[in-house]
């Protein structure tokens, strides 16, 4: 029988296990990038799992009753309630605490090939505007000063997107291969040919920088304004590639 432990703020924190024992926590979830990286720990419906404390003490046995995926930023009610949260905002804050630091740590050591694209910045900015702001008329673009900063698309509320910590986590978790990186006011651009390891922390001290996949299906923007962004947008017509893996639990 497989064994598992649950996250805690330190080695003595077994709050999640206590919630399971009390019948309050009936589901758990993890970023797909972590789930896929540990094939030996993959659990199937009907499988029984022993829960141990972080110090190795047996606590209980649970059964996997369901397993499903949901898009990041679009967590459904059964996942929120199953995680013993009353609101989506509570769920979001809890998982920022438990996930963000480890996601950032995993992205610190990188060796990413970079190709300098001289004088490609303007072309990429134009393509970004045509892809993500094509629903706006020229008059609407002028009204929000889009010619000054493309990210006004988000700060003026002209396109729904993820913001702040949700945006950072979305960039960390989305599956990445090659990405363009360009700036609002620079002619140069960069092509990251093996971008799987990049995270939001890599751009935390950059101003008005745009990261986008080569197909322009998603974009991440870090602005020069501390109260604006960062922002993350994944166009709805493309399949979501950043998801939670959720398991439903039954206590035995």
Secondary structure, 3 states (H helix, E strand, C coil): CEEECCCCCCCCCCHHHHHHHCCCCCEEEEEHHHHHCCHHHCCCCCCEEEEECCCCCEEEEEEEEEEEEEECCCCCHHHHHHCCCCCHHHHHHHHHHHHHHHHHHHCCCCCCCEEEECCCHHHHHHHHHHHHCCCCCHHHHHHCCCCCCCCHHHHCCCCCCEEHHHHHHHHHHCCCCCEEEEECCCCCEEEECCCCCCCHHHHCCCCCEEEEECCCCEEEEECCCCCCEEEEEECCCCCCCCEEEEEEEEEC
